[in-house]
Amino acid sequence: MVPDDIIAAAEDFADAAGAVIRPLFRSALLVEAKGDASPVTKADRDAESAIRALIATRFPDHGVIGEEHGEHHPDAEWVWVLDPIDGTRAFVTGRPLFGCLIGLLHRGVPVLGIIDQPVTGERWVGVAGRRTRFRAPMGGTPACRPCAAVGQAELSCTSPDMFDDTLRPGFERLRGAARRVTWGGDCYAYGLLAIGLVDIVVDATMKIWDWAALVPVIEGAGGRVTGWRGEALTAASDGRVLAVGDPALLADAVRLLTDR
């Protein structure tokens, strides 16, 4: 069970990151190139620094894994996993299809996750053993919708470019079976799944900071998050992520992705 003071602190962390991110959205930013050629901005770095400073003050014995500033005691019992701006390309082009991801692992298992969209004011909070909470000015219910057949499913994917020659056939089988596919959204697409607007999300090349926060959010809304073979995600996972709103979709989605 995640203590209430940790849950409250996680929301404070999201507030602190949002205070850094909002003034820089749609501003003139100097975009650099990281080693993997993805864009990084002052907003990414400063938002993660703000969260890490609060963690160090409130939970000095906790570990941290962050996309921008690396690892600190990653073998601790409690480890925060941070992606300050998931969807940086959307951020730097002025599209509000990004989010701040704050995850918490307990002994390696994701037990708390926040997807925060600081511009639109939307926030998903997932905690193991509890129902996901959703806050949004425009409303919305934190619950995945029934969808028992892939042929009826709305499929979402961040980008077709993430699939190499070995992964593309599996994705194309799933894409061909689904009702339709939409592109983009990064973590925001997973948030839409958790409020019943998307049924399946499939991605590859996902690092632990890309998925750790998503697991409690989606599972607390009634869905499932696994690897492409239906296996639980761990720090050793291969980057392939499958999320379904209706657990009844999981077996067929796995079959299509893996050609079993």
Buried (B, 14 or more C-beta within 10 A) or exposed (E): EBEEEBBEBBBEBBBBBBEBBEEBBBEEBEEEEEEEEEBBBBBBBBBBBBBBEBBEEEBEEBBBBBBBBEEBBBEBEBBBBBBBBBBBBBBBEEBBBBBBBBBBBBEEBBBBBBBBBBBBEBBBBBBBEBEBBBBBEEEBEBBBBEBEBBEEBBBBBBBEEBBEEEBBEBBEBBBEBBBEBEEBBBBBBBBBBBBBBBBBBBBBBBBBBBBBBBBBBBBBBBBBBBBBEBEEBEEEBBBBBBBBBBEBBBEBBBBBBBEE
